[in-house]
């Protein structure tokens, strides 16, 4: 069974948690020497380059399809019931 937690212990814990929270971005920015890309892992010393030839065509097709579905609801006949 734990005893009472006094105000000093609460302050110490609060200071430690806040210090870790506010200093963590500095820790992540400190090591900016080499950029690591996981897609190149396992190739060793071979010369491998990444191609940035990806397009947005499939995204546009998806948006057009969703737009047709959304606009199709506007032309639904409200007088028809589900029993027809």
SEDRENKE-37637 format. One line per field, with one value per residue: residue number from 1; residue in three letters; x, y, z of N, C-alpha, C in turn. Coordinates in pm, whole numbers, plus 50000, padded with zeros to 5 digits. Example, Ala and Ser with C-alpha at 12.3 -4.5 7.8 and 13.67 -1.06 7.14 Angstrom:
<sites>
nr 1  2
rest Ala  Ser
npx 51319  51285
npy 49431  49775
npz 50780  50708
capx 51230  51367
capy 49550  49894
capz 50780  50714
cpx 51320  51290
cpy 49670  50003
cpz 50780  50787
</sites>
This chain:
<sites>
nr 1  2  3  4  5  6  7  8  9  10  11  12  13  14  15  16  17  18  19  20  21  22  23  24  25  26  27  28  29  30  31  32  33  34  35  36  37  38  39  40  41  42  43  44  45  46  47  48  49  50  51  52  53  54  55  56  57  58  59  60  61  62  63  64  65  66  67  68  69  70  71  72  73  74  75  76  77  78  79  80  81  82  83  84
rest Unk  Unk  Unk  Unk  Unk  Unk  Unk  Unk  Unk  Unk  Unk  Unk  Unk  Unk  Unk  Unk  Unk  Unk  Unk  Unk  Unk  Unk  Unk  Unk  Unk  Unk  Unk  Unk  Unk  Unk  Unk  Unk  Unk  Unk  Unk  Unk  Unk  Unk  Unk  Unk  Unk  Unk  Unk  Unk  Unk  Unk  Unk  Unk  Unk  Unk  Unk  Unk  Unk  Unk  Unk  Unk  Unk  Unk  Unk  Unk  Unk  Unk  Unk  Unk  Unk  Unk  Unk  Unk  Unk  Unk  Unk  Unk  Unk  Unk  Unk  Unk  Unk  Unk  Unk  Unk  Unk  Unk  Unk  Unk
npx 50084  50055  50188  50087  50105  50307  50312  50558  50663  50477  50532  50793  50757  50586  50757  50956  50812  50717  50960  51063  50864  50879  51143  51177  51135  51376  51562  51497  51553  51825  51982  52050  52206  52213  51983  51743  51601  51361  51282  51503  51638  51835  51963  52231  52550  52480  52393  52110  51828  51548  51242  51041  50790  50524  50175  49862  49639  49470  49361  49205  49020  48889  48775  48600  48428  48314  48191  47997  47837  47750  47612  47421  47230  47082  46908  46725  46407  46165  45910  45890  45864  46023  45908  45853
npy 49884  50216  50519  50855  51097  51367  51728  51811  51586  51564  51799  51748  51527  51644  51842  51679  51534  51744  51853  51643  51635  51890  51899  51692  51743  51876  51675  51503  51662  51690  51485  51502  51411  51204  51100  50851  50600  50364  50212  50148  49960  49671  49654  49686  49786  49853  50062  50231  50407  50614  50654  50927  50908  50886  50924  51111  51002  50780  50872  51086  50943  50802  51017  51119  50901  50888  51136  51101  50912  51067  51278  51131  51066  51294  51287  51094  50943  51051  50965  50698  50383  50141  49905  49872
npz 50000  49910  50040  50129  49870  49858  49804  49705  49572  49366  49227  49139  48972  48781  48677  48562  48368  48207  48120  47964  47770  47646  47557  47377  47092  47034  47066  46858  46638  46656  46543  46240  46033  45837  45600  45622  45430  45426  45208  45065  45200  45245  45000  45005  44891  44638  44362  44392  44295  44370  44205  44138  44006  44049  44004  44013  43908  43977  44213  44122  43967  44170  44312  44116  44086  44345  44342  44144  44271  44492  44365  44233  44419  44440  44227  44279  44280  44489  44526  44490  44647  44859  44796  44529
capx 50000  50138  50157  50039  50198  50307  50315  50693  50675  50395  50604  50909  50706  50536  50872  51022  50727  50715  51092  51071  50770  50924  51276  51179  51162  51518  51634  51475  51619  51970  52048  52004  52322  52187  51843  51727  51481  51341  51261  51633  51699  51864  52031  52375  52625  52436  52342  51966  51765  51403  51176  50924  50703  50388  50077  49741  49528  49375  49290  49101  48913  48813  48695  48492  48332  48241  48106  47880  47750  47690  47515  47313  47127  46998  46810  46642  46264  46122  45775  45898  45888  46114  45830  45839
capy 50000  50335  50628  50978  51167  51507  51828  51816  51476  51599  51901  51685  51447  51737  51902  51579  51506  51861  51864  51543  51673  52007  51880  51584  51790  51907  51549  51448  51747  51690  51389  51529  51393  51118  51067  50707  50562  50222  50141  50108  49865  49538  49656  49689  49896  49871  50195  50226  50538  50611  50731  51000  50912  50851  51022  51126  50959  50695  50956  51158  50847  50777  51135  51127  50797  50931  51248  51045  50855  51173  51350  51040  51070  51410  51258  50982  50974  51035  50906  50552  50318  50028  49787  49864
capz 50000  49898  50132  50068  49782  49900  49699  49647  49477  49250  49151  49074  48861  48682  48611  48479  48251  48120  48059  47856  47665  47572  47499  47280  46955  47019  47052  46724  46540  46676  46454  46104  45949  45722  45581  45606  45358  45446  45082  45010  45293  45193  44872  45027  44828  44500  44333  44374  44304  44377  44101  44184  43890  44086  43959  44092  43825  44050  44309  44050  43933  44292  44341  44018  44122  44464  44303  44074  44374  44572  44284  44195  44522  44417  44123  44322  44283  44627  44530  44482  44775  44849  44760  44382
cpx 50089  50092  50105  50148  50193  50324  50451  50712  50594  50466  50722  50863  50656  50651  50942  50942  50726  50850  51107  50982  50823  51060  51282  51197  51308  51601  51618  51541  51771  52041  51993  52118  52291  52039  51831  51595  51467  51320  51392  51703  51719  51935  52182  52439  52583  52379  52193  51911  51614  51345  51054  50825  50560  50294  49956  49619  49425  49297  49178  48987  48826  48723  48579  48386  48250  48149  47982  47784  47678  47585  47399  47200  47032  46886  46724  46496  46212  45983  45778  45924  45982  46040  45816  45936
cpy 50124  50442  50750  51039  51314  51600  51835  51706  51504  51702  51840  51603  51537  51803  51804  51550  51624  51881  51765  51584  51789  51990  51771  51632  51825  51782  51493  51533  51743  51598  51405  51508  51311  51086  50918  50679  50411  50143  50091  50004  49729  49537  49664  49810  49919  50012  50186  50367  50519  50701  50799  51017  50875  50964  51026  51081  50875  50774  51034  51066  50816  50895  51150  51022  50834  51049  51202  50983  50963  51250  51261  51039  51188  51382  51138  51028  50948  50974  50754  50494  50201  49900  49771  49765
cpz 50000  49995  50057  49980  49819  49780  49631  49543  49352  49163  49075  48954  48748  48606  48519  48353  48155  48051  47943  47740  47581  47507  47393  47135  46933  47000  46912  46617  46549  46578  46313  46004  45824  45718  45551  45536  45365  45317  45022  45097  45226  45060  44886  44962  44684  44483  44300  44390  44308  44270  44161  44069  43925  44046  44049  44014  43898  44155  44242  44009  44054  44326  44243  44050  44244  44434  44230  44174  44454  44493  44241  44296  44500  44317  44157  44328  44423  44638  44525  44621  44754  44807  44609  44323
</sites>
